[in-house]
C-alpha cells in the first residue's frame, strides 16, 4: 500500500508516523510514511479503536455541562498513552523497526474549538484545545514528537482549521484539472485546488455537518443499539423531507463566508437531539429523519461549492467515513453533477489513511522549518510553522 508524488519541499528523507483522532473519537488512525525529495510513500496504516469506556469518557469532555477539569487532566495523559501505543503496535505489526522512525506527528484529540472567539476585556480571544500529551508519546517511543498544531495558527489570527489543505496541495494538485478534496468525517471539509495553481491559491473550509448528525440520528433510530447507519441502509429506506431539509439549510453557519470552521459545538448531539424531537412531533418516521440528515450533508457540501468556490471542480476526491456510505455517496453525486466524484483510493491513496498521512506531512514540514498552515484557508494573517516539538 503506497502512494508517491513529487514533493517540492524538503531536502531530507524522513520516516514519520502520523497520528489522528477525529470528531468521532472512535480510535487512533496511525500511518508510517517516508517523506522526502522523491515524494511521499505510505508504508503502513491501521486504526486502533478506543475501548468503549474510554470513548464514553472522551465524549463526556465534549459537553461543557458534564466535563470536569480532573477528567481533562487525566485523559490528556491517557490519550498520550493510546497514541504512543498506536505507533509502537503499528511498527511491530508491519515489521518496521521503531528506531527507524525519525519523527511522530500527532494531531491529538480536539475537545473544544472556539474559532469565533470570546470577548475578554477589549479583545476577542480565539481558542482551541487538543489533548493527547506529546511528552508521553516521545517518552514511550523515544521518537521526537510534533503535536498541538492548531494553536499557532489561532495565535496568528486564524481559525486553527482546516490544517490538512497543506497536505492536500502536496498530494493532489494537478496542472490541468481543478480538484476538490472532500473529507466527510464528523464534520465535512473541502480543499479547493485550482488547476495549475500554487499554494497561495488553495481555498479550504468546513462545509458543515458530515457524519456527526447522521450517527446521532442513527443512534436514536436504533434506540442506542448502534452508533452509525451502516452502509446508509436506514437512510436508503426513508424519504427526504424537503421542508425540514430546507429549514436545516438555513442554518447561519452554512451561509457564512470562509474562512470558517465548525465542530460538534454547532452540529453535534444538542442540535441533532432537538432536530429529532421536532421531526418526530411532525410525524416523520426514523428512516425519513435519517434520509433527511444524510441529504443535509450532501446538499450543504454542494451548496458550499456553489456559494464559495471560484469555480466548480472537475473532480471531487472523497475521503473520510462518509465516503463509505453508499446512500450519501449517491446523493452527493447527484448534487455535484457533472463533476466526477470518486473515492481517494482511485487517486492512489487509501482514504482511511489520509488524515494520519496529512499530519505526518505537517510534522515533516515543522521539522524542516517550513510554514505549513494555509492562510487562505484558515484566515491567519501570515504563514507560520505549526506545532510544538518534544525531543525523543
VOPAGU-2260 file (C-alpha; in pm, 1 decimal, decimal comma):
REM VOPAGU-2260
SITE   aa  ch    i         X         Y         Z
SITE  UNK   A    0       0,0       0,0       0,0
SITE  UNK   A    1     182,8     309,0    -117,4
SITE  UNK   A    2     133,8     649,6    -268,1
SITE  UNK   A    3     408,1     853,1    -431,7
SITE  UNK   A    4     402,2    1201,1    -577,2
SITE  UNK   A    5     666,7    1462,8    -642,6
SITE  UNK   A    6     706,1    1696,2    -345,8
SITE  UNK   A    7     866,1    2035,0    -386,9
SITE  UNK   A    8     982,4    2085,8     -29,1
SITE  UNK   A    9    1245,4    1936,5     195,9
SITE  UNK   A   10    1590,4    1801,3     116,5
SITE  UNK   A   11    1595,9    1528,3     379,3
SITE  UNK   A   12    1417,5    1196,7     369,4
SITE  UNK   A   13    1244,5    1129,3     699,6
SITE  UNK   A   14    1035,1     839,4     818,1
SITE  UNK   A   15     736,3     986,5    1001,2
SITE  UNK   A   16     448,8     833,7    1196,5
SITE  UNK   A   17     128,4    1035,5    1165,7
SITE  UNK   A   18    -148,0    1008,6    1426,1
SITE  UNK   A   19    -504,6    1132,8    1412,6
SITE  UNK   A   20    -821,4    1104,6    1619,9
SITE  UNK   A   21   -1119,9    1286,7    1474,6
SITE  UNK   A   22   -1450,8    1420,9    1597,4
SITE  UNK   A   23   -1598,6    1070,7    1618,1
SITE  UNK   A   24   -1330,0     981,3    1878,6
SITE  UNK   A   25   -1356,7     615,5    1783,6
SITE  UNK   A   26    -984,7     541,1    1787,4
SITE  UNK   A   27    -637,9     637,9    1669,2
SITE  UNK   A   28    -552,2     637,1    1298,3
SITE  UNK   A   29    -179,2     564,2    1262,8
SITE  UNK   A   30      32,3     579,8     947,1
SITE  UNK   A   31     403,7     535,0     884,3
SITE  UNK   A   32     526,0     736,1     587,1
SITE  UNK   A   33     854,3     802,8     410,0
SITE  UNK   A   34     875,9    1167,3     301,3
SITE  UNK   A   35    1149,6    1343,2     111,0
SITE  UNK   A   36    1261,7    1494,3    -218,6
SITE  UNK   A   37    1137,4    1189,8    -412,1
SITE  UNK   A   38     784,8    1203,5    -274,4
SITE  UNK   A   39     552,9    1060,5     -12,9
SITE  UNK   A   40     525,2     684,5      34,9
SITE  UNK   A   41     277,5     520,9     271,1
SITE  UNK   A   42     439,3     216,1     431,7
SITE  UNK   A   43     174,7     108,2     682,7
SITE  UNK   A   44    -162,0     214,5     819,9
SITE  UNK   A   45    -407,7      89,2    1078,8
SITE  UNK   A   46    -684,5     219,1    1303,9
SITE  UNK   A   47    -665,4     122,6    1670,1
SITE  UNK   A   48   -1015,8     151,7    1822,0
SITE  UNK   A   49   -1067,2     302,1    2165,4
SITE  UNK   A   50   -1230,6      78,0    2426,7
SITE  UNK   A   51   -1597,4     178,7    2471,1
SITE  UNK   A   52   -1534,8     303,2    2825,0
SITE  UNK   A   53   -1259,0     538,7    2708,0
SITE  UNK   A   54   -1475,4     667,2    2424,7
SITE  UNK   A   55   -1751,9     746,3    2673,8
SITE  UNK   A   56   -1504,3     939,1    2888,7
SITE  UNK   A   57   -1385,9    1139,3    2587,7
SITE  UNK   A   58   -1742,3    1224,0    2487,5
SITE  UNK   A   59   -1811,9    1347,5    2840,3
SITE  UNK   A   60   -1539,7    1610,1    2781,7
SITE  UNK   A   61   -1725,0    1740,4    2476,5
SITE  UNK   A   62   -2020,9    1853,3    2687,5
SITE  UNK   A   63   -1943,0    2166,8    2894,0
SITE  UNK   A   64   -2220,9    2071,5    3135,5
SITE  UNK   A   65   -2056,7    1735,4    3212,2
SITE  UNK   A   66   -1682,4    1796,1    3167,7
SITE  UNK   A   67   -1460,7    1803,0    3477,4
SITE  UNK   A   68   -1114,8    1952,9    3495,7
SITE  UNK   A   69    -970,2    1646,6    3674,1
SITE  UNK   A   70   -1100,4    1422,6    3393,3
SITE  UNK   A   71    -947,2    1656,6    3134,4
SITE  UNK   A   72    -610,9    1636,0    3312,8
SITE  UNK   A   73    -630,4    1256,2    3340,3
SITE  UNK   A   74    -745,4    1190,1    2983,5
SITE  UNK   A   75    -473,3    1412,3    2838,7
SITE  UNK   A   76    -221,6    1154,9    2961,3
SITE  UNK   A   77    -443,7     850,1    2895,7
SITE  UNK   A   78    -470,4     953,7    2531,3
SITE  UNK   A   79     -97,5    1020,5    2518,4
SITE  UNK   A   80     -52,5     655,1    2612,1
SITE  UNK   A   81    -305,7     549,9    2345,5
SITE  UNK   A   82    -128,2     748,5    2073,1
SITE  UNK   A   83     211,8     612,0    2177,1
SITE  UNK   A   84      76,2     258,1    2180,0
SITE  UNK   A   85     -59,1     304,3    1825,6
SITE  UNK   A   86     288,4     392,4    1694,4
SITE  UNK   A   87     453,7     101,3    1872,7
SITE  UNK   A   88     188,4    -151,4    1767,4
SITE  UNK   A   89     180,5     -38,6    1404,1
SITE  UNK   A   90     559,8     -58,8    1376,0
SITE  UNK   A   91     559,4    -406,5    1527,5
SITE  UNK   A   92     272,4    -539,6    1312,4
SITE  UNK   A   93     419,5    -402,8     990,1
SITE  UNK   A   94     775,4    -520,7    1056,6
SITE  UNK   A   95     914,4    -166,7    1067,6
SITE  UNK   A   96    1181,7    -106,3    1329,2
SITE  UNK   A   97    1062,2     154,9    1578,6
SITE  UNK   A   98    1412,3     300,1    1578,1
SITE  UNK   A   99    1386,6     367,9    1203,5
SITE  UNK   A  100    1110,4     625,5    1263,3
SITE  UNK   A  101    1256,6     975,5    1282,4
SITE  UNK   A  102     951,7    1173,2    1385,5
SITE  UNK   A  103     594,4    1145,2    1512,6
SITE  UNK   A  104     325,5    1395,2    1413,0
SITE  UNK   A  105      19,8    1380,4    1638,5
SITE  UNK   A  106    -296,2    1583,3    1589,3
SITE  UNK   A  107    -431,1    1479,7    1928,8
SITE  UNK   A  108    -799,4    1479,0    2020,5
SITE  UNK   A  109    -989,3    1805,1    1989,1
SITE  UNK   A  110   -1209,1    1852,9    2294,5
SITE  UNK   A  111   -1316,3    2212,2    2229,5
SITE  UNK   A  112   -1279,4    2461,6    1948,0
SITE  UNK   A  113   -1390,8    2827,2    1966,0
SITE  UNK   A  114   -1276,1    2977,8    1633,8
SITE  UNK   A  115   -1516,8    3271,3    1657,3
SITE  UNK   A  116   -1358,8    3365,2    1990,7
SITE  UNK   A  117   -1493,5    3515,5    2309,7
SITE  UNK   A  118   -1459,1    3868,2    2436,8
SITE  UNK   A  119   -1203,9    3913,0    2712,9
SITE  UNK   A  120   -1184,1    4276,8    2812,1
SITE  UNK   A  121   -1127,9    4476,1    2496,7
SITE  UNK   A  122   -1012,5    4176,3    2294,9
SITE  UNK   A  123   -1183,9    3885,7    2126,9
SITE  UNK   A  124    -972,0    3578,4    2203,8
SITE  UNK   A  125    -997,4    3270,1    1982,2
SITE  UNK   A  126    -904,3    2934,7    2127,1
SITE  UNK   A  127    -877,5    2563,6    2059,7
SITE  UNK   A  128    -781,2    2266,4    2275,2
SITE  UNK   A  129    -639,8    1929,8    2171,6
SITE  UNK   A  130    -528,5    1665,2    2422,7
SITE  UNK   A  131    -310,7    1353,9    2397,4
SITE  UNK   A  132       7,4    1453,9    2580,1
SITE  UNK   A  133     302,3    1453,9    2333,0
SITE  UNK   A  134     554,2    1418,8    2617,1
SITE  UNK   A  135     409,5    1072,7    2682,2
SITE  UNK   A  136     438,0     981,7    2312,5
SITE  UNK   A  137     802,0    1094,1    2298,8
SITE  UNK   A  138     887,1     916,0    2624,7
SITE  UNK   A  139     724,7     583,8    2533,6
SITE  UNK   A  140     853,2     570,4    2176,2
SITE  UNK   A  141    1186,2     750,3    2213,3
SITE  UNK   A  142    1092,9     949,2    1898,9
SITE  UNK   A  143    1079,3    1328,3    1865,2
SITE  UNK   A  144     711,9    1425,5    1857,1
SITE  UNK   A  145     540,8    1723,5    1693,8
SITE  UNK   A  146     192,1    1799,3    1826,9
SITE  UNK   A  147     -52,1    2079,1    1906,5
SITE  UNK   A  148     -56,0    2211,3    1550,3
SITE  UNK   A  149    -366,3    2429,8    1569,1
SITE  UNK   A  150    -281,6    2691,0    1837,0
SITE  UNK   A  151      -5,8    2866,2    1637,9
SITE  UNK   A  152    -245,9    2935,7    1352,2
SITE  UNK   A  153    -502,3    3067,5    1602,5
SITE  UNK   A  154    -234,8    3289,3    1755,8
SITE  UNK   A  155    -167,4    3426,0    1405,6
SITE  UNK   A  156    -530,5    3527,0    1370,6
SITE  UNK   A  157    -655,8    3210,9    1202,9
SITE  UNK   A  158    -928,4    2964,3    1293,0
SITE  UNK   A  159    -679,8    2682,1    1354,9
SITE  UNK   A  160    -863,2    2481,0    1091,8
SITE  UNK   A  161    -858,7    2332,9     842,5
SITE  UNK   A  162    -494,8    2222,7     853,1
SITE  UNK   A  163    -491,9    1934,9     604,1
SITE  UNK   A  164    -502,3    2164,3     294,6
SITE  UNK   A  165    -124,0    2187,9     315,8
SITE  UNK   A  166    -102,5    1810,7     268,0
SITE  UNK   A  167    -381,4    1812,8       8,4
SITE  UNK   A  168    -177,8    2054,8    -201,1
SITE  UNK   A  169     132,1    1836,9    -173,4
SITE  UNK   A  170     -54,9    1519,5    -265,1
SITE  UNK   A  171    -330,6    1608,6    -511,5
SITE  UNK   A  172    -264,5    1929,6    -706,0
SITE  UNK   A  173    -287,2    1887,1   -1083,0
SITE  UNK   A  174    -169,2    2103,4   -1371,2
SITE  UNK   A  175    -481,2    2057,5   -1584,7
SITE  UNK   A  176    -774,3    1961,1   -1361,8
SITE  UNK   A  177    -937,6    2164,5   -1087,3
SITE  UNK   A  178    -993,2    1937,6    -789,5
SITE  UNK   A  179   -1179,3    1943,5    -461,1
SITE  UNK   A  180   -1061,6    1712,3    -186,0
SITE  UNK   A  181   -1373,1    1646,3      20,7
SITE  UNK   A  182   -1334,7    1488,8     361,5
SITE  UNK   A  183   -1653,5    1364,2     525,7
SITE  UNK   A  184   -1565,0    1288,4     884,1
SITE  UNK   A  185   -1776,7    1401,6    1177,2
SITE  UNK   A  186   -1759,3    1743,6    1012,6
SITE  UNK   A  187   -1723,1    1781,8     634,6
SITE  UNK   A  188   -1442,2    1995,7     492,9
SITE  UNK   A  189   -1320,9    2078,5     143,7
SITE  UNK   A  190    -986,6    2177,3      -6,3
SITE  UNK   A  191   -1009,8    2352,7    -343,4
SITE  UNK   A  192    -708,0    2305,6    -571,7
SITE  UNK   A  193    -737,4    2512,1    -891,2
SITE  UNK   A  194    -571,3    2365,1   -1198,8
SITE  UNK   A  195    -208,0    2471,1   -1214,1
SITE  UNK   A  196    -244,0    2685,5    -900,9
SITE  UNK   A  197      14,0    2748,1    -630,4
SITE  UNK   A  198     -15,7    2704,4    -255,0
SITE  UNK   A  199    -148,3    3059,7    -222,3
SITE  UNK   A  200    -443,6    2972,3    -447,9
SITE  UNK   A  201    -569,1    2695,3    -219,9
SITE  UNK   A  202    -905,4    2756,1     -53,5
SITE  UNK   A  203   -1036,6    2535,3     224,2
SITE  UNK   A  204   -1305,2    2542,6     491,0
SITE  UNK   A  205   -1551,4    2327,4     682,1
SITE  UNK   A  206   -1864,2    2294,7     469,4
SITE  UNK   A  207   -2081,4    2187,4     764,9
SITE  UNK   A  208   -2206,6    1856,0     904,5
SITE  UNK   A  209   -2053,4    1530,9     786,6
SITE  UNK   A  210   -2131,5    1206,6     968,2
SITE  UNK   A  211   -2192,0    1355,7    1311,0
SITE  UNK   A  212   -2562,9    1426,0    1278,4
SITE  UNK   A  213   -2618,7    1106,4    1076,9
SITE  UNK   A  214   -2453,3     899,6    1350,2
SITE  UNK   A  215   -2658,5    1059,1    1627,2
SITE  UNK   A  216   -2982,3    1016,6    1433,2
SITE  UNK   A  217   -2892,8     651,3    1373,7
SITE  UNK   A  218   -2836,5     612,1    1748,2
SITE  UNK   A  219   -3189,3     740,6    1807,0
SITE  UNK   A  220   -3335,8     524,4    1529,9
SITE  UNK   A  221   -3166,7     213,6    1669,4
SITE  UNK   A  222   -3255,9     307,9    2028,7
SITE  UNK   A  223   -2893,6     315,1    2133,4
SITE  UNK   A  224   -2804,8     -23,9    1985,1
SITE  UNK   A  225   -2580,5     124,9    1711,6
SITE  UNK   A  226   -2393,3     449,8    1670,1
SITE  UNK   A  227   -2399,6     479,0    1291,3
SITE  UNK   A  228   -2609,4     393,7     984,6
SITE  UNK   A  229   -2416,7     101,4     832,9
SITE  UNK   A  230   -2384,9     148,9     455,1
SITE  UNK   A  231   -2659,2     412,7     474,6
SITE  UNK   A  232   -2922,0     136,7     485,7
SITE  UNK   A  233   -3167,7     316,5     714,2
SITE  UNK   A  234   -3144,5     637,8     511,3
SITE  UNK   A  235   -3197,7     440,4     190,0
SITE  UNK   A  236   -3530,5     313,8     328,0
SITE  UNK   A  237   -3650,3     663,4     412,9
SITE  UNK   A  238   -3779,9     965,0     223,6
SITE  UNK   A  239   -3614,4    1306,0     237,7
SITE  UNK   A  240   -3846,9    1563,4     394,1
SITE  UNK   A  241   -3778,5    1867,8     176,8
SITE  UNK   A  242   -3949,1    2106,2     418,7
SITE  UNK   A  243   -3726,7    2000,4     707,6
SITE  UNK   A  244   -3420,7    1993,2     481,7
SITE  UNK   A  245   -3494,4    2349,0     370,7
SITE  UNK   A  246   -3513,8    2461,6     734,0
SITE  UNK   A  247   -3181,0    2294,4     812,2
SITE  UNK   A  248   -3016,8    2455,3     508,5
SITE  UNK   A  249   -3095,9    2797,5     655,5
SITE  UNK   A  250   -2852,3    2739,8     940,8
SITE  UNK   A  251   -2636,7    3056,6     976,6
SITE  UNK   A  252   -2309,1    2864,5     954,4
SITE  UNK   A  253   -2390,4    2737,1     605,2
SITE  UNK   A  254   -2429,7    3093,4     479,1
SITE  UNK   A  255   -2119,9    3233,7     646,5
SITE  UNK   A  256   -1835,4    3314,1     410,5
SITE  UNK   A  257   -1497,1    3137,6     451,4
SITE  UNK   A  258   -1256,9    3122,8     619,9
SITE  UNK   A  259   -1464,6    2927,9     866,9
SITE  UNK   A  260   -1454,5    2612,1    1073,2
SITE  UNK   A  261   -1701,0    2434,5    1294,6
SITE  UNK   A  262   -1741,7    2127,8    1513,7
SITE  UNK   A  263   -1967,6    1931,6    1742,0
SITE  UNK   A  264   -2040,2    2251,2    1935,6
SITE  UNK   A  265   -2258,2    2350,7    1637,7
SITE  UNK   A  266   -2360,2    2027,5    1460,1
SITE  UNK   A  267   -2335,6    1777,4    1742,5
SITE  UNK   A  268   -2559,6    1597,1    1988,1
SITE  UNK   A  269   -2753,2    1900,9    2108,8
SITE  UNK   A  270   -2859,6    2011,3    1760,7
SITE  UNK   A  271   -2941,2    1657,7    1645,0
SITE  UNK   A  272   -3142,9    1571,4    1955,2
SITE  UNK   A  273   -3351,2    1887,9    1914,2
SITE  UNK   A  274   -3399,1    1808,0    1544,9
SITE  UNK   A  275   -3505,0    1450,8    1625,8
SITE  UNK   A  276   -3770,2    1567,7    1873,7
SITE  UNK   A  277   -3905,9    1826,6    1629,1
SITE  UNK   A  278   -3919,6    1578,8    1341,5
SITE  UNK   A  279   -4091,3    1310,0    1547,1
SITE  UNK   A  280   -4356,0    1559,8    1662,9
SITE  UNK   A  281   -4425,0    1627,7    1295,4
SITE  UNK   A  282   -4481,1    1257,0    1239,5
SITE  UNK   A  283   -4159,7    1174,4    1049,8
SITE  UNK   A  284   -4052,5     811,1    1068,2
SITE  UNK   A  285   -3698,6     737,8    1192,1
SITE  UNK   A  286   -3581,7     634,5     843,9
SITE  UNK   A  287   -3716,7     960,5     699,6
SITE  UNK   A  288   -3515,8    1157,9     955,1
SITE  UNK   A  289   -3204,1     957,4     861,8
SITE  UNK   A  290   -3265,2    1023,9     493,7
SITE  UNK   A  291   -3307,8    1396,0     562,9
SITE  UNK   A  292   -2993,5    1443,6     771,5
SITE  UNK   A  293   -2796,2    1240,3     514,5
SITE  UNK   A  294   -2929,8    1470,7     243,8
SITE  UNK   A  295   -2828,2    1768,3     459,3
SITE  UNK   A  296   -2464,6    1658,3     444,4
SITE  UNK   A  297   -2476,8    1613,7      65,5
SITE  UNK   A  298   -2666,8    1933,2      -8,3
SITE  UNK   A  299   -2465,1    2152,0     228,8
SITE  UNK   A  300   -2144,0    2034,3      58,3
SITE  UNK   A  301   -2278,6    2112,4    -289,1
SITE  UNK   A  302   -2426,1    2444,2    -173,5
SITE  UNK   A  303   -2091,0    2546,1     -25,0
SITE  UNK   A  304   -1918,3    2473,7    -356,6
SITE  UNK   A  305   -2164,1    2689,9    -549,8
SITE  UNK   A  306   -2160,2    2973,4    -298,6
SITE  UNK   A  307   -1793,4    2994,1    -210,6
SITE  UNK   A  308   -1563,2    2823,1    -463,4
SITE  UNK   A  309   -1430,2    3030,3    -755,7
SITE  UNK   A  310   -1545,2    2757,2    -996,9
SITE  UNK   A  311   -1698,2    2412,1    -972,3
SITE  UNK   A  312   -1432,4    2137,3    -969,5
SITE  UNK   A  313   -1371,2    1888,2   -1246,9
SITE  UNK   A  314   -1301,6    1614,2    -993,1
SITE  UNK   A  315   -1407,1    1561,1    -631,2
SITE  UNK   A  316   -1177,8    1331,5    -432,6
SITE  UNK   A  317   -1362,6    1175,7    -137,6
SITE  UNK   A  318   -1220,4    1056,6     191,4
SITE  UNK   A  319   -1342,0    1005,6     547,2
SITE  UNK   A  320   -1604,4     766,7     678,5
SITE  UNK   A  321   -1879,7     929,2     473,3
SITE  UNK   A  322   -1711,0     811,6     154,3
SITE  UNK   A  323   -1805,8     456,4     261,3
SITE  UNK   A  324   -2177,4     537,3     288,0
SITE  UNK   A  325   -2335,2     440,9     -49,0
SITE  UNK   A  326   -2654,6     636,4      17,9
SITE  UNK   A  327   -2464,9     955,7      97,4
SITE  UNK   A  328   -2232,5     899,1    -198,8
SITE  UNK   A  329   -2527,7     863,2    -440,4
SITE  UNK   A  330   -2685,3    1182,7    -305,7
SITE  UNK   A  331   -2357,6    1371,5    -335,0
SITE  UNK   A  332   -2300,4    1257,0    -693,6
SITE  UNK   A  333   -2645,8    1385,2    -790,4
SITE  UNK   A  334   -2585,2    1718,2    -617,8
SITE  UNK   A  335   -2244,4    1771,2    -782,9
SITE  UNK   A  336   -2317,2    1675,2   -1144,8
SITE  UNK   A  337   -2132,5    1693,2   -1382,4
SITE  UNK   A  338   -1817,2    1669,1   -1167,1
SITE  UNK   A  339   -1653,9    1329,0   -1135,0
SITE  UNK   A  340   -1692,9    1218,5    -770,6
SITE  UNK   A  341   -1464,6     929,5    -673,3
SITE  UNK   A  342   -1309,2     782,1    -358,5
SITE  UNK   A  343    -949,4     869,8    -284,6
SITE  UNK   A  344    -817,4     518,9    -347,1
SITE  UNK   A  345    -883,0     578,4    -718,3
SITE  UNK   A  346    -619,5     853,5    -688,7
SITE  UNK   A  347    -361,3     625,3    -527,3
SITE  UNK   A  348    -407,0     677,2    -152,0
SITE  UNK   A  349    -607,4     471,9      94,6
SITE  UNK   A  350    -871,6     724,8     207,2
SITE  UNK   A  351    -874,8     582,8     558,2
SITE  UNK   A  352    -509,3     681,2     595,2
SITE  UNK   A  353    -538,5    1030,0     453,5
SITE  UNK   A  354    -562,6    1235,8     772,3
SITE  UNK   A  355    -288,9    1040,8     952,3
SITE  UNK   A  356     -67,6    1085,2     643,4
SITE  UNK   A  357    -154,2    1456,8     644,8
SITE  UNK   A  358     -23,4    1502,0     998,3
SITE  UNK   A  359     292,0    1313,6     907,2
SITE  UNK   A  360     342,8    1565,9     624,7
SITE  UNK   A  361     269,5    1858,4     857,4
SITE  UNK   A  362     520,8    1723,6    1110,7
SITE  UNK   A  363     782,7    1684,6     838,7
SITE  UNK   A  364     736,7    2048,6     739,2
SITE  UNK   A  365     764,0    2157,9    1103,2
SITE  UNK   A  366    1090,7    1966,5    1141,1
SITE  UNK   A  367    1222,5    2136,8     826,2
SITE  UNK   A  368    1113,6    2481,1     947,4
SITE  UNK   A  369     867,7    2519,2     658,6
SITE  UNK   A  370     546,0    2721,0     717,6
SITE  UNK   A  371     264,0    2468,8     699,0
SITE  UNK   A  372     -61,0    2649,9     754,9
SITE  UNK   A  373    -255,7    2784,0     457,6
SITE  UNK   A  374    -365,9    3140,2     545,3
SITE  UNK   A  375    -616,8    3147,7     258,8
SITE  UNK   A  376    -787,3    2853,0     429,6
SITE  UNK   A  377    -761,2    2945,2     798,0
SITE  UNK   A  378    -770,8    3323,7     780,1
SITE  UNK   A  379    -435,0    3363,6     955,2
SITE  UNK   A  380    -255,2    3690,4     890,6
SITE  UNK   A  381      57,3    3507,8     771,5
SITE  UNK   A  382     211,8    3169,9     703,8
SITE  UNK   A  383     366,1    3018,1    1018,1
SITE  UNK   A  384     536,6    2696,5    1128,4
SITE  UNK   A  385     285,1    2495,6    1328,6
SITE  UNK   A  386     331,6    2264,1    1623,1
SITE  UNK   A  387     530,4    2209,3    1938,9
SITE  UNK   A  388     826,6    1972,8    1937,0
SITE  UNK   A  389     908,5    1733,9    2220,8
SITE  UNK   A  390    1252,2    1574,4    2173,0
SITE  UNK   A  391    1271,2    1194,9    2173,3
